[in-house]
């Protein structure tokens, strides 16, 4: 089997190299996985200044991360984004149906 989680994720095609540049690298994990009701202000502050926030958010959304602060967002905030994406995906129309019509005249 896989020796570690990184290998397993990479085998699924999920690139984890962005984590090498994350501001949270080496930070206290308890900041990002606080007890219920504890403040998330410090973790979110670290995330907001991070250069790989977009990659972190995409990882958390795609992997349905249920716990902790990822990309300065809680699970509730990420769940809202996943819901919005599902709605947008379900209402999206094929490009040929949304492209403007060109009406040709006999001139």
Number of C-alpha atoms within 10 A of each C-alpha: 5 9 7 8 9 14 15 13 14 12 11 9 9 14 14 14 11 14 14 10 12 20 17 18 10 7 12 10 13 11 19 23 16 15 11 6 6 9 12 19 13 12 25 19 12 18 22 15 13 17 13 17 21 13 18 19 19 14 18 20 18 10 11 13 16 14 13 20 24 27 26 23 18 18 17 11 12 22 16 11 14 15 11 12 13 12 11 11 10 9 9 11 11 8 8 8 9 9 9 8 8 6 5 6 5 3 3
